[in-house]
Amino acid sequence: MSDENNTPRTRFGPQLPRAAWGAVVVGALWRSGVLAVDKWNKALLLNDSFYYSGQASQLARGVWFRELFVDQPGAEHGPLTSILMAPVSWMGHAVPWQRTVTVACGIATIVVVAMLARDLAGHRACIIAAWIAALYPNLWMNDGLVMSESVSTLLIAVLLWRLLRVRPTASGRAVVAIGAVAGLAALARSELIVLVGLSAVWLWATDRATSDDPTAEGRTVSRSLRRPALFVVGAGVVVLPWVAFNLSRFERPVYLTTNDGTTLMGTYCADSFYGPGTGTWSLNCITADPEYRADEEPSVRSARQRTLALTYASDHLRRLPVVVAARVGGTLDLYGVGNAVHQDVGEERYRWASWAGIGCWWIMAPLAVVGLLRIRRAQRWLLLLPVIGVAFTTVVFYGGHRIRSPLEVSVVVAVAVVVARFGGREEVAE
């Protein structure tokens, strides 16, 4: 329940408590310090960060989304992260400034998480959520990496916050704007397109619940579909230009990225179905591709890899339940923890911080479940939207910390709710 009546307002909206701003400052100092002391002059590892950095540098030079090493159209990942980094990528040594962009996103995420918790459960939850977001390793580890997690996490936090605040009487323009946020999230990480549909269903369900209220007048089925439709329109306005651009330049249809083939081939192969790597993604399966050619047109390669992956899956259906269980266990840090840490280190995260994040997760995940039970049903389902999206991605693709990152905002806020409740009487929606 919001405590807006007890919070002083400015022209920009309700203020955060001073203790929450203290958390923002500490989180900003920590992230900036890690960037300045350790990451500023650190070269990129050969992982997805290399692609994002190269794309941003190309955009700064006026080259629009081409592959880095061959003259082919490029859509290995969504465009938003590279677009955000492009303005600081025109100089010769751009990587430190690209890292600064994700650090800024991480700092902004602390603020938005605090506002989400404030509107959901009051001042105490706001302060607790801000401090958790500032110090939680599974959030700050991504800040300073030239990758998409910090960008997408910020957008998910904004999406949840604005959906929480939207009212049945909100203008169509406001709902379209919230849909645009969901569209931007999908352009940061393509699997987040699932959130567009899930959020639209949530809006429809909340409107239907309101229509069942005897005090509500004139509610009809068509009216309950109005806000979901406007939300989807807002997302479409953002996403469709990128889709149209892709459909115009590849040999095979490409919508959001060409990365689906690579991802599927790395998750439906011997290394990810059997042995210690069960449930993960295997680079060895990609590099062992006998038909790989550097100059192969990306959409053709993606379609071929997709076919190989689906063929492998159909040939090993009996193994699939074990693999899916391992994927879920990997996302929840209940299986293959060593593999998860190894993957984190390969993506430039600190080994000690990865282990610290796992320990925090083991404590926070059960508390988050309790926190979700302490809030109103509609709000509970709102926080569960990223959880459902992550569950879908995990089951279809693979498990791991990067896959789990979209739900970390919900975990932080839910933990803040329950800790605030334990700390004394708090105005929480029942």
Salt bridges, closest charged atoms under 4 A:
ASP3 OD2 - HIS123 NE2 3.26
GLU4 OE1 - ARG9 NH2 3.02
GLU4 OE2 - ARG165 NH1 2.90
ASP38 OD2 - LYS42 NZ 2.97
ASP48 OD1 - HIS77 NE2 3.27
ASP48 OD2 - ARG402 NH1 2.96
ASP71 OD1 - ARG66 NH2 2.83
ASP119 OD1 - ARG118 NE 2.81
ASP119 OD2 - ARG165 NH1 2.62
ASP143 OD2 - ARG31 NE 2.60
GLU149 OE2 - ARG189 NH1 3.49
GLU149 OE2 - ARG402 NE 2.66
GLU191 OE2 - ARG189 NH2 2.59
ASP207 OD1 - ARG227 NH2 2.50
ASP260 OD2 - ARG306 NH1 2.67
ASP289 OD2 - ARG304 NH1 2.88
ASP295 OD1 - ARG293 NE 3.26
GLU296 OE1 - ARG304 NH2 2.97
ASP333 OD1 - HIS401 NE2 2.75
ASP333 OD2 - ARG404 NH1 2.87
ASP344 OD1 - ARG349 NH1 3.85
ASP344 OD2 - HIS401 ND1 2.66
GLU347 OE1 - ARG349 NH1 2.45
GLU347 OE2 - ARG402 NH1 3.33
GLU348 OE2 - LYS39 NZ 3.48
GLU348 OE2 - ARG99 NH1 2.50
GLU408 OE2 - ARG404 NE 3.00
GLU426 OE1 - ARG124 NH1 2.77
GLU430 OE2 - ARG374 NH2 3.42
GLU430 OE2 - ARG421 NH2 3.11
